[in-house]
Amino acid sequence: MNPSIFLTGLGMGLSLIVAIGAQNAFVLRQGLKGEHVLAVSLTCAVSDAVLIVIGVTSFGRIAAWLPWVDPVMRIGGAAFLAWYGARSMMSALRSTSTLSVESDQATKPLLPTLLTCLALTWLNPHVYLDTVVLLGSISTQFGGQQFAFAAGAVTGSFMFFFALGFGASLLRPIFAQPAAWRILEVVIALVMWAIALKLITGS
């Protein structure tokens, strides 16, 4: 396994998954409440791993069968990331929100919690763009080393979700401040734009 390609996959996986979204907000909330953190984190990580493997193993075949798919997906993905980055930057400039978590008295059962988690993951079109399309198209640059890229991306997914779920309690004082959200949104915007540029240039 090529370490540099593994690290590239790790970095790309983390860069895409760190963006604030419904799935991440749900994991963060569960972590802050201390409810079913292991099950929720594992569900999200395994779901991402399945989608990443599908993207890395299948996108190249689809692109070979339909040569126009790769450039169209690259341009479309870059456009989406550029828009997402712009939205994050505008949110950073305008937002005054802080982290809020419902303080339920009773712990919700595991099954409804996992069903909600699965819905937020598999019914979200952005997750397919991130894993199957974007990571799949980027992986085609590495030829026979695609497995190393996929392994890095999957590792990044597990690292992120478990760190988010179990480290949430440490983040609560930080994200009580609006400035923390602004800084995170700016970082997300810059990362999204960097990935969009990479897709366009193919570098």
C-alpha positions, 0 to 999 in steps of 0.5 A, spaced: 500 500 500 502 506 497 502 511 504 502 517 500 496 515 496 493 512 503 494 519 506 491 523 500 485 518 501 485 520 508 485 527 507 480 527 502 475 523 506 476 528 512 475 534 508 469 532 504 466 529 511 467 535 515 462 539 512 456 541 517 450 537 515 444 534 517 448 527 518 454 530 522 449 535 526 445 528 528 452 525 531 454 531 534 447 532 538 447 524 540 454 525 542 452 531 546 446 528 549 450 521 550 445 517 547 447 511 543 454 514 541 457 508 539 451 505 535 450 512 531 458 513 530 459 506 527 452 506 523 455 512 519 462 510 519 460 503 516 455 506 511 460 511 508 465 505 508 460 502 503 459 508 499 466 509 498 468 502 496 462 502 491 465 509 488 472 507 488 470 500 485 465 502 480 466 509 478 472 507 473 468 502 470 462 506 469 467 512 466 470 507 461 463 504 459 461 512 458 467 516 457 463 522 458 461 521 465 468 522 468 469 530 465 461 531 467 462 529 474 468 532 475 465 539 472 458 538 476 462 536 482 466 542 482 460 546 481 457 544 487 463 544 491 464 551 489 457 553 491 457 549 497 464 553 499 460 560 497 454 558 502 459 556 507 463 563 506 456 567 506 454 563 513 460 565 516 459 572 514 452 572 516 451 567 522 450 568 529 447 562 531 450 557 536 450 550 538 443 548 541 441 541 543 434 539 546 435 536 553 430 530 553 429 527 559 428 520 557 433 517 552 430 515 546 430 507 544 436 505 540 432 502 534 428 509 532 435 513 533 438 508 528 433 509 523 433 516 524 441 516 523 440 511 517 435 516 513 439 522 514 445 518 511 442 514 505 436 519 503 441 525 503 443 526 496 450 530 498 453 523 501 452 520 494 456 526 491 461 526 496 463 518 496 461 515 490 462 521 485 467 525 488 471 520 491 470 515 486 472 520 480 478 522 484 480 515 485 481 514 478 487 518 478 491 512 482 490 506 477 492 500 481 493 504 487 485 505 488 485 500 494 490 505 498 486 511 496 479 507 499 482 505 505 485 512 507 478 515 505 474 509 509 479 510 515 478 518 515 470 516 515 471 512 522 476 517 525 471 523 524 465 520 526 468 516 532 471 523 534 465 527 533 461 522 537 465 521 543 469 528 543 462 532 542 462 533 550 469 537 549 466 541 543 460 544 547 463 550 550 467 552 544 460 552 539 456 555 545 460 561 541 458 564 535 465 565 533 467 558 533 461 557 527 464 562 523 471 560 523 469 553 522 464 555 516 470 559 513 475 553 513 469 549 510 469 554 504 476 554 503 477 546 503 471 546 498 474 551 493 480 547 494 477 540 492 473 544 486 480 546 483 483 540 484 477 536 480 477 542 475 485 541 474 485 534 475 492 535 479 
